[in-house]
Amino acid sequence: MTVSDNAFSTALALILGLDDTLLGIVALSLRVSLTAVLIAALLALPLGAALALWRFPGRSAIIVVLNSFMGLPPVVAGLTVYLLLSRAGPLGEFGLLFTPSAMVVAQVILILPIIAALTRQQVEELHGEYREQLQSLGLSRRRMMPTLLWDARFGLLTVVLAGFGRASAEVGAVMIVGGNIDGVTRMMTTAIVLETSKGNLPLALGLGIVLLGLVTLINAGAYVMGETARRRLG
Amino acid sequence: MPKAGLALAALGLMGLSLGATAQDEARFITLASTTSTENSGLFDAIIPQFTDASDIEVRVVAVGTGQAFEIARRGDADSLLVHDTAGEERFVAEGYGTERADVMANDFVILGPGDDPAGIRDAETVEEALSRIAEAEAPFASRGDDSGTHRAELHLWEAAGVAPGGEWYRELGSGMGPTLNTAAGMDAYVMADRATWVAFDNRQNLELLFEGDEALFNQYGSVRIDPERHPHLKHDLAEQWHDWLLSDEGQQAIADFTVKGQQLFFPNAK
């Protein structure tokens, strides 16, 4: 296992070296994925809750579509956003292609269905438990929404983390819409692809270990936060 | 507001505010180019020299030549530097570009497992080498991605009078680097541009088996995009880049670039 030995020492050297280029790549990865998660969560949490509470024609179809879009191939999301943002496309005049904003848009499309679909499921279960209670308080569905979302918060934290995991791990979409431009749109995952194509496997794997470490740190932070809040608030 | 929500919102806001600062308006052009120029490190060596001289940043999107043409056709790149002379001339003839110019050249090489099962080491011409691979039905890894290298490879098979196909001929649909990784993994013959090969680290059993035939010449050209078709592009800045590549300074910068002591690109602007 010489390769992985090298990769671990490479990863260690990368972290200890605090190389400016690497810091830039890490910062961009976090910035893009966290922004995408925030935007997707702001849209998908209410959407999921609404789907759980309201009954209307076409509701089942929307749920099925959301569920299947959880498996949307990143490269398809990337291609779609590329065609939209390309100068020849409908949103071309904004000049967003090959910028971090384009990567955020692609990632939002990827993770919005995940957060919305899982939120719907969680809120629907909770609603089943509390329905009579909430109705006896005379709450309208619109008033129930924030209450149920709040009560489901610990489960929803995991849902949002699942979205973040998908965003930080994918490469197909950001490669196409970002272009992997050095210093502008090069992220952890696209840098890994680049180093692999140069045959520099230890560095590629080393970057992978750094990425995994970062994601683990964020998840650990979220876990500790959730546990502390759960204990305090009962 | 609850703590978990607060922290999440804070994280998100941090992301957004950072996002706002990153969009500084700098003088830059977007260059669609090939993986061979990027992966070998050429751009890292010459672009800073151009930026010092002109105060223009060059952002490189490195893809296969086919995709680079498509990006330029759609108006998503200010300039184009690829290696498919026939394709470049067609691009200009179709009205997407105003002119193309020779910038530099290197050559393709044929690589394969060190024990050379098809015996191409002593072949006289590249046609002969390819015919021997086909006769021996030795595994051959092809890019299969409509890149400049793939197009050149197909021309060579045609010249050798072989229609490659069957078990032994594997179209990977991948870039040069991934194709070399795969060829190394399955002990296959493969054609690569010399620049990517010299800079490539994961060689395993792969060795350079055939080189030097004139038919393996690999010309790179810079193409100027037509301002009338895509008026929004930064044609003034792109023109400075194009002219710099062809200038004495640009040509010297290309000649000075070496990897492992080897010069990889030979400037030949007229």
Interface residues (C-beta under 8 A of the other chain):
Chain A: A27 L28 L30 R31 V32 L34 T35 V37 L38 I39 A41 S86 R87 A88 G89 G92 E93 G95 L97 F98 T99 P100 S101 V104 W150 R153 F154 L157 V160 G179 N180 I181 D182 V184 L194 T196 S197 K198 G199 N200 L201 M225 G226 T228 A229 L233
Chain B: P2 K3 A4 G5 A7 L8 A9 L11 G12 L13 M14 G15 L16 L18 G19 A22 Q23 T30 T35 N39 F43 D44 R59 V60 V61 A62 V63 R74 G75 D76 G175 M176 G177 P178 L180 N181 A184 A199 F200 D201 N202 R203 H230 H232
